[in-house]
């Protein structure tokens, strides 16, 4: 079987290490894109498309899922199949924007890494994993690599993103929705909404996982992505 061109998009403050334990290389030609170089969702989506094959499978987590939905708006004919992990299709809420503005101010005042350690980690991962040193260290290391400028770009992008709910009914490629059961950032009901509004989408809920499902439950998520790659016939 020919390998599928597969683009993986990480979430905010994440890099290729979000996906490094996914066992997909025998099925797919995998490319992980940097999602920190533009400060709009459209700009990030266009940067992915510029370097993408003509046709490809697409999977994104959180911010990566938001960018994936924008790609479905801009170039749906290029996407063979779609996976949205821990993704929010809603426009930003005023209280979210206020929080992100505060984080931008903190980042510009020399408190960039404090944001991940003090404010993000408690809600990003399952409560049982908050003292998992290897997991926590990887999350902090990824944030350091993305850096202050990349993070501010990402915050500006999500602050100004559009409502993606109107495009869902037009998605006509095989689609998997995946979410950590204990995700506090993009709760299960958001993935249920995506599943109900994308024709033919299937929902997978990963137990004992928070928002960073690909890191928290890599074997389960990898198995589900493998199944999605092998099963998803083009419609």
HELIX and SHEET records of a PDB file:
HELIX    1   1 UNK A   16  UNK A   19  5                                   4    
HELIX    2   2 UNK A   41  UNK A   50  1                                  10    
HELIX    3   3 UNK A   63  UNK A   74  1                                  12    
HELIX    4   4 UNK A   76  UNK A   78  5                                   3    
HELIX    5   5 UNK A   94  UNK A  108  1                                  15    
HELIX    6   6 UNK A  112  UNK A  114  1                                   3    
HELIX    7   7 UNK A  115  UNK A  120  3                                   6    
HELIX    8   8 UNK A  121  UNK A  124  1                                   4    
HELIX    9   9 UNK A  127  UNK A  129  5                                   3    
HELIX   10  10 UNK A  133  UNK A  159  1                                  27    
HELIX   11  11 UNK A  165  UNK A  170  5                                   6    
HELIX   12  12 UNK A  188  UNK A  197  1                                  10    
HELIX   13  13 UNK A  213  UNK A  216  1                                   4    
HELIX   14  14 UNK A  218  UNK A  231  1                                  14    
SHEET    1   A 6 UNK A  28  UNK A  33  0                                        
SHEET    2   A 6 UNK A   4  UNK A   9  1                                        
SHEET    3   A 6 UNK A  56  UNK A  61  1                                        
SHEET    4   A 6 UNK A  79  UNK A  85  1                                        
SHEET    5   A 6 UNK A 174  UNK A 180  1                                        
SHEET    6   A 6 UNK A 202  UNK A 206  1                                        
END                                                                             
